[in-house]
Every structure is written in structure tokens, then in C-alpha cells.
Amino acid sequence: MKIITLGLGYIGLPTAIMFAKQGVDVVGVDIIPDVIDQLNRGQVHLEEPGIQEGLQEVLRKQTFKASLYPEKGDAFIIAVPTPNNNDLYKSCDLKYVEAAVKSILPYLAQGNTIVIESTISPRTTENVIQPFLEKQGWVIGKDLSLVHCPERVLPGKILHELTYNNRIIGGVTPSCTEKGKALYRLFVKGELISSTVRAAELSKLMENTYRDVNIALANELVKIGDKLGIDALEVISMANKHPRVNIHQPGPGVGGHCLAVDPYFIVAAAPKETPLIQEARKINSSMPSYTIEKIHQLMEKIRGKRLTILGLAYKGDTDDLRESPAVHIMEELKKQGQYQISVYDPYVKAAFIETGLQVALEKSDLALVLCDHREFKHIPAVAIAGMNQTVLLDARNIVENKEYFEQAFSFGNLFEIQQESPQHTM
């Protein structure tokens, strides 16, 4: 068997490697020459545990190669980005998916399977991709199998979850679904769930929308606690001791290609039917500005002039900057120009990022934690001692040695910044 994987990002490359580890001949295709050259030299271009070792293994086995162009194969897996359009509801931009489908046309043959792993709006496969292929003369379900198989992985655990998570296999026809299941059965140990293609598309979107709405509830609770002088994190901890309650953790915003993007695809498909989803998106999108407001209040209180941002990635222990609220906060603070700003992230490589935690915190008035990297769980006393003022704002509630700081704030006790008590009347 030969598989062509189009898109070698956080999903496409790990997927290609997992197939290649099973002895399948895999060609990974991307449009960026530097990525292709780097991969063929045995060096990955993203930060993810196990990917580097996996790449070297499949290169040794000669079951994987990277290329700028597709080839003939038995199956084509499309795992390219699907950003938002710049329209009213931030609908799904299909340009990369459409370009990938067009690029494989010269290589298609009778009996091929085409899998769309990219996250797409409901009914995209049936309303856009299937008609396009049929115009080329192919009969879906007879000549070609067309399937949507959305990924469901956690950055930092991608290889493990690709293997052991359940996978939804949604085919345009029942025979398409069976072809998709036969393909993923090569390495997936989780359950392969048969579905229609439209249900598979919506299921992936709703998984992430559920989490986005839950986080919005937690973020709204932060604002309630700030207003009423109540520790929101304590409330969440106690509420979650109820056997049927699971409030997610609040934060300075929602990032990544999934939670910050996918809900809009549902909204665009059914705008009148999605008021809850739209409001949740507004709440989570407001959190970077809300965090900046609290930073200004705190810096005014301590008369601070210099702050240190700890963590730029949207998720801990990764270098993933996609839709990162930390990046938005950094850029806005720099644009406003009120403070001297230093930045440290042990996973992200950029010229402006300091070489170490101690260097970044030197002479700083505020340590601002915006990402839950494990390195920030215990900030060394020597690094804290070098600060001008030992003040902490932990927006991720990750720091365990808060007692090392003279003042420590989280999203549980933001009300202490201003120390305003709610007014009551009888």
C-alpha cells in the first residue's frame, strides 16, 4: 500500500509517520521547500514529543519521504489548514483543502481512497468536494471512496492519541466508510466509529465547541468573582467535587487551531441557531483585553515600569503559537508602549525571547505567566530575587511556589488588585 499525505503540520506529519512505522510506503507532501528539505535530512520542524525519533525511524526503514508534489498511491490523506474567512461569521476558508484536492487529480486511479482530515464546516464534503470530483468523471462510492476522518489529539501527546483515541470514520457511502476503516485500522488501536460524513464533520466541531463553551463559563465566573470579591478558582474547585460537574479552567484567552476556530464554522453554517456558541466565543475572545486591563491596574498599583511575559505558546509544553492569546497580549502591550517588556518561553524560538528565566526576570516589576509550561510550576528563588519587585500575576494558575513572591495574583483573586468590596443595600 502507498499513502500520500498532503500537509505536514501538527497533524499531517505525525499521521504520515504513524502509517510509515507500520511499513506502509508514505509520501508526505507540503508546499514549503524548507520543510521538505529539513524532513528529508531527518529534522522535524515542530516541537512534539516522539516526532523526531519517529521521523528518523521511518527514514531508516525507507518507508517515508517528503516531497513538494504528490504521486500515484492507494490513499490520499488531506491534512491542510482551514483558517477562518474574514467575513461576518468567520466561516471556514477552504482554499487549502480545494488546492490539495486539485493537486491530486492527475494521480487518482480507480479504487483510490480520499480522506479529508482537515477540520471543515458541516456538509462540506458532500456539497463541495464530492461535486468537484464528480465533475471530473469519478463516481463516489464506486470509482473513489471519499471519507472525513477528523483528528482528535492533544498537543504534547499526539503520537499516543493518534494510536489509542477512538476515530470517527464518516464516509459519503457505507462502502466509503468501510474503506476508511480499513485504512486507519493499520495503526489505530482505539475504536473505529462508523458514521455519515456530515455527522463526522459536525461531531468534530461540537467536541471543540463544547470545550469552548465550558471555558467561557469559567472565564465568565472569573469576571463574576472579580466583581463580587469571591475566589473564582476556589469556586471551580469546590463545584467540580460534585460528581456530575466539570467546569474547565479559566485563562487569558483560548488559542490553538481548534477551540478558537472551529465554533465559527458551526456559526457560519447556522447563524440563527447558535446564540450560545456565539456568546461563548465573544466571552473567550474578550479575555486578552480583560487580562491587559488587569495588568494595567496591577502595574499602576505597584508603580511598575517593567514586566516579564512568561510563555507565548497557547498550550503548555509546546511551541504552538496558533491563535495564542499570549501573543495577542504581548503585541498589544508593546503597541501601547507603557512598559519595558521582556519575554521568555523555553519552547519558542525567536530573536526577542530571552535566553533564560533568570535573565528575563532581572529587574522586572511583574512576572506575568500566560502559558502553563512545566518550567513555570516552580520559579527558582534566585530568579525571583533578581526582580525589582517580586509581584506575580499567574493567569494560568500554574505556579506552585507563589509564597516566594511578595504579592501573588491569579484569576481567583483579581479583586485583591483594587480591594473594592461589593456594595449592599437593604
Secondary structure as UniProt FT lines:
FT   STRAND          2..6
FT   TURN            10..11
FT   HELIX           12..21
FT   TURN            22..23
FT   STRAND          25..29
FT   HELIX           33..40
FT   TURN            41..42
FT   TURN            49..50
FT   HELIX           51..61
FT   STRAND          64..67
FT   STRAND          75..78
FT   TURN            88..89
FT   HELIX           95..104
FT   HELIX           105..107
FT   TURN            110..111
FT   STRAND          113..116
FT   TURN            122..123
FT   HELIX           125..129
FT   HELIX           130..135
FT   TURN            136..137
FT   TURN            141..143
FT   STRAND          144..148
FT   TURN            155..156
FT   HELIX           158..164
FT   STRAND          167..171
FT   HELIX           174..184
FT   TURN            185..187
FT   STRAND          192..196
FT   HELIX           197..228
FT   HELIX           232..239
FT   TURN            240..241
FT   TURN            243..244
FT   TURN            257..261
FT   HELIX           262..269
FT   HELIX           271..273
FT   HELIX           275..302
FT   STRAND          306..310
FT   TURN            316..317
FT   TURN            322..323
FT   HELIX           325..336
FT   STRAND          340..344
FT   TURN            351..352
FT   HELIX           357..361
FT   TURN            362..363
FT   STRAND          366..369
FT   HELIX           374..376
FT   HELIX           381..385
FT   STRAND          391..394
FT   TURN            395..396
FT   HELIX           402..404
FT   STRAND          407..410
FT   TURN            411..412
FT   HELIX           415..418
//
